[in-house]
Amino acid sequence: MSNICQLTGKKYLNGNNVSHANNKTKRKFYPNIQNISFMSEILNRSIQIKVTVSTIRTVEKNGGLDEYLLKTPNSKLPLFAKKLKKQILSKKNN
């Protein structure tokens, strides 16, 4: 579970190492996972999570963690992100 993005659910891909003699051996392609803390303006706290670098760029493009989670449908979010979105929605409605 350590090499999975907590906001998008991206994980490793399977593939082959191919030698010059065309021998194939199995390998895994891991995503670029970084530990980062995002500031949630609605919850008034920072949240430390493991995300891919492409997700960091997407979150910044959408205007922050709160806006990213509110714009993304629940079907595309993993369990951790759904729980976080639920906390944001309950705090926002109060």
Secondary structure as UniProt FT lines:
FT   TURN            2..3
FT   TURN            6..8
FT   STRAND          13..18
FT   TURN            20..21
FT   STRAND          24..29
FT   STRAND          33..40
FT   TURN            41..44
FT   STRAND          45..52
FT   HELIX           53..61
FT   TURN            62..63
FT   HELIX           65..71
FT   HELIX           74..76
FT   HELIX           79..93
//
